[in-house]
């Protein structure tokens, strides 16, 4: 897979914006409707990840998450020189997506910002760290082994986020697992309570897996932009 830096940046902006529009848009729409079951919110966040991954995986690798990019760089799966382009595009896309939600649905439910339930700050930290590790592990399976026949492995990261939403949602405010997803609605809605939980726990979870799981094989036809070679 080869693509220009401009194409990769554009894919990450659009992919992250789409993630935010579908995911946090569902949170805001649910608030308008008086709430929805957590299993349905989990399905919405599954779709929020799956749709941009399916659309952009062959352009940019569809990281759509600074924690994923960080883990790929720490583990040696992409070069560190790739990270500024990805980080900037993901944060920009997240703010674009949150602005679309604000303009179309209004400033309800803090634009879907993450807010730990009362007394659940510590549990939220542990949960975000743990499920970020699960998410990064699913990304590494996809990165190292390719998409699989019929592209079934692209379901793995989406399923991890959907499960995290269902399990952690009541504690963490639909869960984050993504610093850009946490930051953009918080800034645009002016909601900064316990934001540090998501900006600290998520990168830590990503780094733990990245340090422990180095690439041992690479599908040459599926190697993403900036991908380093690895011993087979």
Secondary structure, 3 states (H helix, E strand, C coil): CCCCHHHHHHHHHHHHHHHHHHHHHHHHHHHHHCCCCHHHHHHHHHHHHHHHHHHHHHHHCCCCCHHHHHHHHHCCCECHHHHHHHHHHHHHHHHHHHHHHHHHHCCCHHHHCCCCCCCCHHHHHHHHHHHHHHHHHHHHHHHHHCCCHHHHHHHHHHHHHHHHHHHHHHHHCCCCCCHHHHHHHHHHHCCCCCHHHHHHHHHHHHHHHHHHCCCCCCCCCCCCCCECCCCC
